Amino acid sequence: MEQYKGIPYGISSFKQLRREGLYFVDKSQYIQKLENSGHFLFLIRPRRFGKSIFLNMLRAYYDVNESDSFDTLFDDLWIKEHPTPEKCGYQVMYLDFSRVGGRSIDLEQNFDGYCGIQLDAFSVAYKRFYPEGFTEAVHHIKTARQKLNYIDSAAKSAGCRLYLIIDEYDNFTNGVLNEEGEKVYHALTHATGFYRDIFKQFKGMFDRILMLGVSPVTMDDLTSGYNIATNITMRPEFNMMLGFSETDVREMIRYYQRMGKITRDEDGIVEEMKPWYDNYCFAKDSLDTDPKMFNCDMVLYFLNNLILSGHSPEQMIDPNTRTDYGKMKKLIRLDGTGSYRTGIINEIAEKGFTIGNIEESFPAEHLTQPEKFKSLLFYYGMLTISGRMGAVLKLGIPNNNVRRQYYDYLLEEYRNIHPLPTYELDIPYYEAAVNGNWQVMLNQMMKMYSENTSVRSLIEGERNVQGFMNALLNLNPYYLTAPEVELNHGYCDFFLMPDLTRYPMIEHSYILELKYLKTDASDGEAQSQWAEAVNQIKHYAEGPKVRLMIQHTQLHLIVVQIRGYKLEKMEEIF
């Protein structure tokens, strides 16, 4: 049997991937577009979108030392048949600043040590282009800045062209900002800060520079006062450069089907992955032209599990993303109180979207400004561009992977105030899904809400009651739960769509309509509101989309009416 290409989950080395014959989604057509966009570029994308492997590909493409191995490394890739004049034309200096860490007191020494090692390696890799003794001279120079100056002078004398590639350019500075605050961060990136100083050296030394990271903050601070790079983050021609399109995903599935490693139906696999990993758009001008993008690391995580075990991963969310969740929490609490940010999180959790615009750059000192928070959520992959509303953008939760992080945060906030025994919902969730016994599940949720006065004080009102309910409903493993789902030209409060691919034993699905009454509302107002809810939920259920989504399961229409913090009425509508 023909040897199949392995899944490159966790692999960031392009040369390793190619030499081991692992599966590779070809993005080499973007090399020419990058060259045409300028000599000094930077791009921001969330974590787990294939930044490192893409930069590794560029490193191999431009490296003069890879001339003899070019055909092997780039065999069957687009760029092999469409090479640019710059191919294998540079000595490439590759820096990964995620390797630099520590508290600010040690940071300059750690940074200098890491860069020094990389510069020593550079002098060995390209020694044949320089006079005798070049490598030894670089090794004997003590500091990274002095090594850079020496290499700069030697390269100019020898007529060598240098290309600088920086991965995670903002990694350790974002760490300092989150852990030690804006004042310490400012010292690194302004005036005579060592990080700012070294960027000044970069500009005059390298013929080309490409930097990738996850936040625009560091770049704005480093470049204020002079222009070092063009921001291509939201340019439509680069919207699909990182991540996987649905076409990419389907081609991968078909390959492993041909190799006999996947026996499941292609459409079923895509249908299972889409709600969890898809739906990213990074450029507003691409909304109507480009397909949405999948998080590529998540796709590889899923397919790796499918191939090795024969079934989907038990957890659709890669456990490694908990580090992303921790960063989001620090982002929310950045100003010490986090009250405004928590309000935005509640809004997003309730509606699934928010309205705003993306600011392409801003300094760290503006991080606490309210209008910047939505932009940061976008850059961290917690929001994506989902539509336009006149002059502003509709920024939505991209998928269930991210949605779970929002609800995990809300539940953690509730638990910090008062314990919530969510484990008591495990059996009620099963009963609702398999036996149609929804009353136990919803009564338990209402009990958690009504009996915890401290939680009620945090929730306060209809919007956050919905956020609370959403957080609990999203713990239910048997359903894909999303707020404000469009059904029959209306938006229901909660639609529990059965996850039959993972749990084929599910027999029941649900539409829930939640109505909130003020404590002093009259009986007439309560009756009028109830009648409105009944008409709404019946209208939702008549849509043809509903029948497709619930498949063979029995649909239940449930209206829940809350007065203040007490359950007023809860019934199934027939």
HUNORWO-V106296 format. One record per residue. N is the residue number from 1. RES is the residue in one letter. SS is DSSP state (@ for helix, = for strand, . for the rest). PHI is phi as a letter, one per 40 degrees, with the letter a starting at -180 (* if undefined). NEAR is the number of other C-alpha atoms within 10 Angstrom. Layout:
N,RES,SS,PHI,NEAR
N,RES,SS,PHI,NEAR
This chain:
1,M,.,*,5
2,E,.,c,6
3,Q,.,c,7
4,Y,.,c,15
5,K,.,c,16
6,G,.,c,15
7,I,.,c,20
8,P,.,c,22
9,Y,.,c,17
10,G,.,g,12
11,I,.,c,14
12,S,.,b,17
13,S,.,c,16
14,F,@,c,22
15,K,@,c,17
16,Q,@,c,13
17,L,@,d,20
18,R,@,c,18
19,R,@,c,10
20,E,.,c,12
21,G,.,g,15
22,L,.,c,16
23,Y,.,c,17
24,F,.,b,16
25,V,.,c,14
26,D,.,c,17
27,K,.,b,17
28,S,.,c,20
29,Q,.,c,15
30,Y,@,c,19
31,I,@,c,21
32,Q,@,c,15
33,K,@,c,12
34,L,@,c,16
35,E,@,c,14
36,N,@,c,9
37,S,@,c,12
38,G,.,h,14
39,H,.,c,16
40,F,=,b,21
41,L,=,b,20
42,F,=,a,20
43,L,=,b,20
44,I,=,b,23
45,R,.,a,23
46,P,.,c,20
47,R,.,c,18
48,R,.,g,17
49,F,.,b,20
50,G,.,g,20
51,K,@,c,22
52,S,@,c,21
53,I,@,c,21
54,F,@,c,21
55,L,@,c,21
56,N,@,c,17
57,M,@,c,22
58,L,@,c,20
59,R,@,d,23
60,A,@,c,22
61,Y,@,c,28
62,Y,@,c,22
63,D,=,c,20
64,V,@,c,19
65,N,@,c,17
66,E,@,b,17
67,S,.,d,14
68,D,.,c,10
69,S,.,b,12
70,F,@,d,18
71,D,@,c,12
72,T,@,c,13
73,L,@,c,20
74,F,.,b,19
75,D,.,d,13
76,D,.,g,11
77,L,.,c,16
78,W,@,d,15
79,I,@,c,19
80,K,@,c,18
81,E,@,c,10
82,H,.,b,12
83,P,.,c,15
84,T,.,c,15
85,P,.,c,8
86,E,.,c,13
87,K,.,d,19
88,C,.,f,21
89,G,.,b,19
90,Y,=,b,21
91,Q,=,c,22
92,V,=,b,26
93,M,=,b,19
94,Y,=,b,19
95,L,=,b,18
96,D,=,b,19
97,F,@,c,19
98,S,@,c,16
99,R,@,c,14
100,V,.,b,19
101,G,.,a,18
102,G,.,h,14
103,R,.,c,13
104,S,@,d,20
105,I,@,c,9
106,D,@,b,10
107,L,@,c,19
108,E,@,c,18
109,Q,@,c,14
110,N,@,c,17
111,F,@,c,19
112,D,@,c,18
113,G,@,c,16
114,Y,@,c,18
115,C,@,c,23
116,G,@,c,22
117,I,@,c,12
118,Q,@,c,17
119,L,@,c,23
120,D,@,c,19
121,A,@,c,16
122,F,@,d,18
123,S,@,c,21
124,V,@,c,15
125,A,@,c,14
126,Y,.,b,15
127,K,@,c,15
128,R,@,c,11
129,F,@,c,15
130,Y,.,b,17
131,P,.,c,10
132,E,.,d,10
133,G,.,g,9
134,F,@,c,18
135,T,@,c,21
136,E,@,c,13
137,A,@,c,14
138,V,@,c,23
139,H,@,c,17
140,H,@,c,10
141,I,.,c,15
142,K,.,c,12
143,T,.,b,15
144,A,@,c,21
145,R,@,c,18
146,Q,@,c,13
147,K,@,c,21
148,L,@,d,20
149,N,@,d,14
150,Y,@,c,15
151,I,@,c,22
152,D,@,d,19
153,S,@,c,13
154,A,@,c,16
155,A,@,c,18
156,K,@,c,12
157,S,@,c,10
158,A,@,c,11
159,G,.,g,11
160,C,.,c,15
161,R,.,c,17
162,L,=,b,22
163,Y,=,b,21
164,L,=,b,21
165,I,=,b,22
166,I,=,b,20
167,D,=,c,23
168,E,.,f,23
169,Y,.,c,23
170,D,.,b,23
171,N,@,c,19
172,F,@,c,22
173,T,@,c,25
174,N,@,c,21
175,G,@,c,18
176,V,@,c,22
177,L,@,c,21
178,N,@,c,16
179,E,@,c,15
180,E,@,b,13
181,G,.,g,15
182,E,@,c,18
183,K,@,c,12
184,V,@,c,15
185,Y,@,d,24
186,H,@,d,20
187,A,@,c,15
188,L,@,c,23
189,T,@,b,24
190,H,.,b,16
191,A,.,f,12
192,T,.,b,11
193,G,.,d,15
194,F,@,c,17
195,Y,@,c,20
196,R,@,c,20
197,D,@,c,16
198,I,@,c,16
199,F,@,c,16
200,K,@,c,14
201,Q,@,c,14
202,F,@,d,17
203,K,@,c,16
204,G,@,c,10
205,M,@,c,21
206,F,.,b,20
207,D,.,c,15
208,R,=,b,20
209,I,=,b,22
210,L,=,b,22
211,M,=,b,22
212,L,=,b,22
213,G,=,a,24
214,V,.,b,23
215,S,.,a,26
216,P,.,c,25
217,V,@,c,21
218,T,@,c,27
219,M,@,c,24
220,D,@,c,17
221,D,@,c,20
222,L,@,c,24
223,T,@,b,17
224,S,.,c,14
225,G,.,h,8
226,Y,.,a,8
227,N,.,c,11
228,I,.,b,20
229,A,.,a,19
230,T,=,c,14
231,N,=,c,18
232,I,.,b,19
233,T,.,d,20
234,M,.,b,19
235,R,.,c,14
236,P,@,c,18
237,E,@,c,16
238,F,@,b,17
239,N,.,d,24
240,M,.,b,21
241,M,.,c,20
242,L,.,b,21
243,G,.,g,26
244,F,=,b,26
245,S,.,c,22
246,E,@,c,17
247,T,@,c,11
248,D,@,d,15
249,V,@,c,21
250,R,@,c,15
251,E,@,c,14
252,M,@,c,19
253,I,@,c,22
254,R,@,c,16
255,Y,@,c,15
256,Y,@,c,19
257,Q,@,c,16
258,R,@,c,11
259,M,.,c,15
260,G,.,g,13
261,K,.,c,16
262,I,.,b,20
263,T,.,b,16
264,R,.,c,13
265,D,.,c,12
266,E,@,d,16
267,D,@,c,11
268,G,@,c,10
269,I,@,c,19
270,V,@,c,17
271,E,@,c,12
272,E,@,c,16
273,M,@,c,21
274,K,@,d,17
275,P,@,c,16
276,W,@,b,22
277,Y,@,b,25
278,D,.,c,25
279,N,.,g,21
280,Y,=,c,26
281,C,.,b,27
282,F,.,b,25
283,A,.,b,20
284,K,@,c,19
285,D,@,c,14
286,S,@,b,19
287,L,.,d,17
288,D,.,b,9
289,T,.,b,8
290,D,.,c,15
291,P,.,c,18
292,K,.,c,23
293,M,=,b,26
294,F,=,c,28
295,N,.,c,25
296,C,@,c,22
297,D,@,c,21
298,M,@,c,23
299,V,@,c,24
300,L,@,c,17
301,Y,@,d,19
302,F,@,c,23
303,L,@,c,25
304,N,@,c,19
305,N,@,c,16
306,L,@,c,18
307,I,@,c,18
308,L,@,c,11
309,S,@,b,10
310,G,.,g,14
311,H,.,a,16
312,S,.,c,20
313,P,.,c,16
314,E,.,c,10
315,Q,.,b,9
316,M,.,c,18
317,I,.,c,19
318,D,.,d,15
319,P,@,d,8
320,N,@,c,8
321,T,@,c,15
322,R,@,c,12
323,T,@,c,9
324,D,@,c,17
325,Y,@,c,18
326,G,@,c,12
327,K,@,c,14
328,M,@,c,20
329,K,@,c,15
330,K,@,c,15
331,L,@,c,20
332,I,@,c,22
333,R,.,c,16
334,L,.,c,19
335,D,.,c,15
336,G,.,g,9
337,T,.,b,10
338,G,.,g,16
339,S,@,c,12
340,Y,@,c,16
341,R,@,c,19
342,T,@,c,17
343,G,@,c,12
344,I,@,c,18
345,I,@,c,22
346,N,@,c,23
347,E,@,c,17
348,I,@,c,21
349,A,@,c,29
350,E,@,c,26
351,K,@,c,19
352,G,.,g,20
353,F,=,a,22
354,T,=,a,20
355,I,=,b,15
356,G,=,i,18
357,N,.,b,18
358,I,.,c,21
359,E,.,c,15
360,E,.,c,17
361,S,.,a,16
362,F,.,a,18
363,P,.,c,16
364,A,@,c,22
365,E,@,c,13
366,H,@,c,13
367,L,.,d,18
368,T,.,c,18
369,Q,.,c,11
370,P,@,d,12
371,E,@,c,14
372,K,@,c,17
373,F,@,c,21
374,K,@,c,22
375,S,@,c,25
376,L,@,c,23
377,L,@,c,21
378,F,@,c,25
379,Y,@,c,24
380,Y,.,c,20
381,G,.,g,24
382,M,.,c,25
383,L,.,b,27
384,T,=,b,26
385,I,=,c,26
386,S,=,b,20
387,G,=,i,16
388,R,=,b,15
389,M,=,b,9
390,G,.,g,7
391,A,.,c,7
392,V,=,b,12
393,L,=,b,18
394,K,=,c,18
395,L,=,b,26
396,G,=,b,23
397,I,.,c,26
398,P,.,c,27
399,N,.,a,23
400,N,@,c,21
401,N,@,d,20
402,V,@,c,20
403,R,@,d,23
404,R,@,c,20
405,Q,@,c,22
406,Y,@,c,23
407,Y,@,c,24
408,D,@,c,17
409,Y,@,c,20
410,L,@,c,22
411,L,@,c,19
412,E,@,c,14
413,E,@,c,14
414,Y,@,c,19
415,R,@,c,14
416,N,@,c,11
417,I,@,c,14
418,H,.,a,13
419,P,.,d,13
420,L,.,b,17
421,P,.,c,10
422,T,@,c,14
423,Y,@,c,9
424,E,@,c,12
425,L,@,c,19
426,D,@,d,13
427,I,@,c,12
428,P,@,d,22
429,Y,@,d,23
430,Y,@,c,18
431,E,@,c,18
432,A,@,c,22
433,A,@,c,27
434,V,@,c,19
435,N,@,b,14
436,G,.,g,20
437,N,.,c,15
438,W,@,c,21
439,Q,@,c,16
440,V,@,c,15
441,M,@,c,19
442,L,@,c,21
443,N,@,c,14
444,Q,@,c,16
445,M,@,c,19
446,M,@,c,17
447,K,@,c,13
448,M,@,c,19
449,Y,@,c,21
450,S,@,c,17
451,E,@,c,12
452,N,.,b,16
453,T,@,c,14
454,S,@,c,13
455,V,@,c,21
456,R,@,d,19
457,S,@,c,11
458,L,@,c,14
459,I,@,c,19
460,E,.,f,12
461,G,.,h,17
462,E,@,c,18
463,R,@,d,15
464,N,@,c,19
465,V,@,c,22
466,Q,@,c,23
467,G,@,c,24
468,F,@,c,25
469,M,@,c,20
470,N,@,c,23
471,A,@,c,23
472,L,@,c,19
473,L,@,c,24
474,N,.,c,19
475,L,.,c,19
476,N,.,c,18
477,P,.,c,17
478,Y,.,c,25
479,Y,=,b,23
480,L,=,c,18
481,T,=,b,24
482,A,=,b,24
483,P,=,c,21
484,E,=,f,16
485,V,=,c,19
486,E,=,c,15
487,L,=,b,18
488,N,.,f,15
489,H,.,g,10
490,G,=,a,14
491,Y,=,b,17
492,C,=,c,23
493,D,=,c,21
494,F,=,a,22
495,F,=,b,27
496,L,=,c,25
497,M,=,c,21
498,P,=,c,26
499,D,.,c,20
500,L,.,c,18
501,T,.,c,14
502,R,.,c,17
503,Y,.,b,14
504,P,.,c,11
505,M,.,c,15
506,I,.,c,23
507,E,.,b,19
508,H,=,b,24
509,S,=,b,26
510,Y,=,a,24
511,I,=,b,23
512,L,=,b,18
513,E,=,b,20
514,L,=,b,20
515,K,=,b,21
516,Y,=,b,21
517,L,=,b,20
518,K,.,c,14
519,T,.,c,11
520,D,.,c,9
521,A,.,c,11
522,S,.,c,11
523,D,@,c,9
524,G,@,c,9
525,E,@,c,13
526,A,@,c,20
527,Q,@,c,11
528,S,@,c,11
529,Q,@,c,15
530,W,@,c,19
531,A,@,c,11
532,E,@,c,12
533,A,@,c,22
534,V,@,c,18
535,N,@,c,11
536,Q,@,c,16
537,I,@,c,22
538,K,@,c,14
539,H,@,c,15
540,Y,@,d,22
541,A,@,c,19
542,E,.,c,12
543,G,.,c,15
544,P,@,c,11
545,K,@,c,13
546,V,@,c,18
547,R,@,c,14
548,L,@,c,9
549,M,@,c,15
550,I,@,c,20
551,Q,.,f,15
552,H,.,c,14
553,T,.,c,20
554,Q,=,c,14
555,L,=,c,19
556,H,=,b,18
557,L,=,b,19
558,I,=,b,23
559,V,=,b,21
560,V,=,b,19
561,Q,=,b,21
562,I,=,b,22
563,R,=,b,18
564,G,.,g,18
565,Y,.,b,23
566,K,=,b,16
567,L,=,c,17
568,E,=,c,14
569,K,=,a,13
570,M,=,a,17
571,E,=,a,12
572,E,=,c,14
573,I,=,b,13
574,F,.,b,8
